[in-house]
Amino acid sequence: MTGHLHPLTILTEKIYDFFRPYGFEIVTGPEIVTTEDNFDSLNIPPDHPARKEFDTFYLKDGRTLRAHMTALYYQAMKERKPPVRLLFPGRCFRNESTDSTHNMIFHQMDVLVIDEKTNLGNLIATLQDLMKRLVGPDLEFRIRSNYFPFTEPSIELDIKRPGGDWLEMLGAGMVNPNVIKYYGLDPEKYQGLAVGMGLERILNVVCGVDDIRYTLSGDYRYLGQF
């Protein structure tokens, strides 16, 4: 019997390899977080509709299962001073129905940069280079504006699939000045870049499948092809 790394592990290592030359640090953290980590520190106040949109799992003591890897930013920034370049890999949890495009357990990779000089142009160029490295060199991209409470401006990156339709691959943007303030930093001096990408979605494109449930199925016909 021979062993095989899980496709999620292989993809994660590829992302590490892309960012490692730029001095990025890998940060891990708990899957159970406070509402301050999950929401307050990310410019998401108690009455914000995003708290409902995330369909968060709440524990009896008021803590939550992390709904996104962005929930680790605040604790990481308590221990660090700019410049920082961080990668956050891990599982996330949302209380939603399971189908071909949704699962209650999924995996993300977040990227956080905070420094005195950052800009959206560099972010877009970096993301395009990353997706070409992961998916293929001949990808066609488009960038759309969007809204995330913790970034401003916010964008989404789509790729064009062989059938001609567009598929959203990740969300990103400049870190909102309110979030920079929450870290005890001066937003006039420091800016940030944030990226959140779903690993299952990238894997589906690479492997040519259209159901994210295969990732956790244990089916070797899927697991052995990446």
C-alpha positions as CSV (number, residue, x, y, z in Angstrom):
1,M,0.0,0.0,0.0
2,T,1.3,3.4,-0.9
3,G,0.5,6.7,0.8
4,H,-0.5,10.0,-0.8
5,L,-0.7,13.5,0.5
6,H,-4.2,15.0,0.5
7,P,-4.8,17.5,-2.3
8,L,-5.5,20.2,0.3
9,T,-2.0,19.6,1.7
10,I,-0.4,19.7,-1.7
11,L,-2.2,22.9,-2.6
12,T,-1.3,24.5,0.7
13,E,2.4,23.7,0.2
14,K,2.2,25.3,-3.3
15,I,0.9,28.5,-1.8
16,Y,3.6,28.4,0.9
17,D,6.2,28.0,-1.8
18,F,4.8,31.0,-3.7
19,F,4.9,33.4,-0.7
20,R,8.0,32.0,1.2
21,P,10.6,34.0,-0.9
22,Y,8.8,37.2,0.2
23,G,9.3,36.5,3.9
24,F,5.8,35.4,4.9
25,E,5.2,33.8,8.3
26,I,2.7,30.9,8.7
27,V,0.3,31.5,11.5
28,T,-2.1,28.9,13.0
29,G,-4.6,29.3,15.8
30,P,-7.7,27.9,17.5
31,E,-10.8,26.9,15.7
32,I,-12.9,28.3,18.6
33,V,-12.6,32.1,18.8
34,T,-14.3,35.0,20.5
35,T,-16.9,37.2,18.8
36,E,-14.2,40.0,19.1
37,D,-11.9,37.9,17.0
38,N,-14.6,36.8,14.5
39,F,-16.4,40.1,14.2
40,D,-15.6,43.1,16.4
41,S,-12.0,43.4,15.4
42,L,-12.9,43.2,11.7
43,N,-15.2,46.3,11.7
44,I,-18.3,44.1,12.0
45,P,-20.5,45.6,14.8
46,P,-23.2,43.7,16.7
47,D,-26.0,44.8,14.4
48,H,-24.2,44.3,11.2
49,P,-25.9,42.0,8.7
50,A,-22.7,40.1,8.0
51,R,-23.0,38.4,11.4
52,K,-26.1,36.7,10.0
53,E,-24.6,36.1,6.5
54,F,-21.8,34.1,8.0
55,D,-24.3,31.6,9.6
56,T,-22.0,31.3,12.5
57,F,-21.9,28.4,14.9
58,Y,-22.3,29.9,18.4
59,L,-21.2,28.1,21.6
60,K,-23.1,28.3,24.9
61,D,-20.3,30.4,26.4
62,G,-20.7,33.0,23.6
63,R,-17.6,32.0,21.7
64,T,-17.9,30.8,18.1
65,L,-16.4,28.4,15.6
66,R,-14.3,30.6,13.3
67,A,-16.3,31.5,10.2
68,H,-13.3,32.6,8.3
69,M,-9.5,32.6,8.8
70,T,-9.7,36.4,9.1
71,A,-10.7,35.6,12.7
72,L,-7.1,35.0,13.5
73,Y,-5.8,38.4,12.5
74,Y,-6.4,40.2,15.7
75,Q,-4.6,37.8,18.0
76,A,-1.7,37.6,15.6
77,M,-1.4,41.4,15.5
78,K,-1.3,41.6,19.3
79,E,2.0,39.9,19.2
80,R,3.6,41.6,16.2
81,K,4.5,45.1,15.0
82,P,4.7,46.2,11.3
83,P,6.0,45.3,8.9
84,V,4.1,41.9,9.0
85,R,3.6,39.4,6.2
86,L,1.4,36.5,7.4
87,L,-0.3,33.4,6.0
88,F,-3.3,31.8,7.8
89,P,-4.2,28.3,6.7
90,G,-7.0,26.3,8.2
91,R,-10.5,24.9,8.5
92,C,-13.6,27.2,8.8
93,F,-17.2,26.4,9.9
94,R,-20.5,27.8,8.8
95,N,-24.0,26.6,9.6
96,E,-25.3,26.2,6.0
97,S,-26.9,23.5,3.9
98,T,-24.5,21.2,2.1
99,D,-24.5,21.0,-1.7
100,S,-22.1,21.0,-4.6
101,T,-20.8,24.5,-3.9
102,H,-21.3,24.7,-0.1
103,N,-20.1,22.7,2.9
104,M,-20.3,23.4,6.7
105,I,-16.6,22.6,6.9
106,F,-14.2,24.2,4.4
107,H,-10.7,25.4,4.1
108,Q,-9.3,28.8,3.5
109,M,-5.9,30.5,3.2
110,D,-5.7,34.1,4.3
111,V,-2.9,36.6,3.5
112,L,-2.3,39.7,5.6
113,V,0.3,42.3,4.9
114,I,0.6,45.5,7.0
115,D,3.4,48.0,6.2
116,E,4.0,51.7,5.6
117,K,3.7,51.3,1.8
118,T,1.1,49.0,0.2
119,N,-1.2,49.5,-2.7
120,L,-4.0,47.8,-4.6
121,G,-2.0,47.5,-7.8
122,N,0.7,45.3,-6.2
123,L,-2.0,43.2,-4.6
124,I,-3.8,42.5,-7.9
125,A,-0.5,41.7,-9.7
126,T,0.5,39.3,-6.9
127,L,-2.9,37.5,-7.0
128,Q,-2.8,37.1,-10.7
129,D,0.7,35.6,-10.5
130,L,-0.4,33.3,-7.7
131,M,-3.4,32.0,-9.6
132,K,-1.4,31.4,-12.7
133,R,1.1,29.4,-10.6
134,L,-1.7,27.3,-9.0
135,V,-4.1,26.8,-11.9
136,G,-2.3,27.5,-15.2
137,P,-0.3,30.1,-17.1
138,D,-3.1,30.9,-19.7
139,L,-5.8,32.0,-17.3
140,E,-8.0,35.0,-18.2
141,F,-8.8,37.2,-15.2
142,R,-11.2,39.9,-14.3
143,I,-11.3,42.0,-11.1
144,R,-14.7,43.2,-9.7
145,S,-15.4,45.6,-6.9
146,N,-17.2,44.1,-3.9
147,Y,-17.9,44.9,-0.2
148,F,-16.2,43.3,2.9
149,P,-16.4,45.1,6.2
150,F,-12.7,44.7,6.9
151,T,-11.3,45.9,3.6
152,E,-11.8,49.2,1.7
153,P,-11.7,49.1,-1.3
154,S,-12.6,45.5,-1.7
155,I,-12.3,43.3,-4.8
156,E,-13.0,39.8,-6.1
157,L,-10.9,38.0,-8.6
158,D,-12.6,35.7,-11.2
159,I,-11.1,33.4,-13.7
160,K,-12.7,32.4,-17.1
161,R,-13.3,28.7,-17.4
162,P,-13.1,26.7,-20.7
163,G,-16.9,26.8,-21.1
164,G,-16.8,30.6,-21.1
165,D,-18.3,31.3,-17.8
166,W,-16.6,33.2,-14.9
167,L,-15.8,31.7,-11.5
168,E,-15.1,33.7,-8.4
169,M,-11.8,32.5,-6.9
170,L,-11.1,34.9,-4.0
171,G,-11.8,38.1,-2.2
172,A,-9.3,40.7,-1.2
173,G,-8.7,44.4,-0.6
174,M,-6.9,47.1,1.4
175,V,-7.4,46.7,5.1
176,N,-10.0,49.0,6.4
177,P,-8.5,52.0,8.4
178,N,-10.9,51.1,11.3
179,V,-9.2,47.7,11.5
180,I,-5.8,49.2,11.5
181,K,-6.9,51.4,14.4
182,Y,-8.2,48.4,16.2
183,Y,-4.7,47.0,16.2
184,G,-3.5,50.1,17.9
185,L,-1.8,51.4,14.8
186,D,-2.0,54.8,13.0
187,P,-3.9,54.4,9.7
188,E,-2.2,57.5,8.4
189,K,1.1,55.7,8.7
190,Y,0.2,52.0,8.0
191,Q,-1.8,50.4,5.3
192,G,-2.6,46.7,4.8
193,L,-3.5,44.1,2.2
194,A,-5.9,41.2,3.0
195,V,-6.8,38.1,0.9
196,G,-9.1,35.2,1.6
197,M,-9.2,32.3,-0.8
198,G,-11.2,29.1,-0.6
199,L,-8.9,26.1,-1.2
200,E,-11.7,23.7,-2.3
201,R,-12.7,26.1,-5.1
202,I,-9.1,26.2,-6.4
203,L,-8.9,22.4,-6.2
204,N,-12.1,22.0,-8.1
205,V,-10.7,24.1,-11.0
206,V,-7.4,22.2,-11.0
207,C,-9.0,18.8,-10.8
208,G,-11.9,19.5,-13.2
209,V,-14.7,18.7,-10.8
210,D,-17.8,20.6,-9.8
211,D,-18.6,19.3,-6.3
212,I,-16.6,20.5,-3.3
213,R,-17.8,17.5,-1.2
214,Y,-15.3,15.3,-3.0
215,T,-12.5,17.1,-1.1
216,L,-13.6,15.4,2.2
217,S,-15.0,12.3,0.7
218,G,-12.0,10.0,1.1
219,D,-12.5,8.8,-2.5
220,Y,-9.1,7.9,-3.9
221,R,-10.3,8.5,-7.5
222,Y,-10.3,12.2,-6.5
223,L,-7.6,12.3,-3.9
224,G,-5.0,10.6,-6.1
225,Q,-5.2,12.8,-9.1
226,F,-3.7,16.1,-7.9
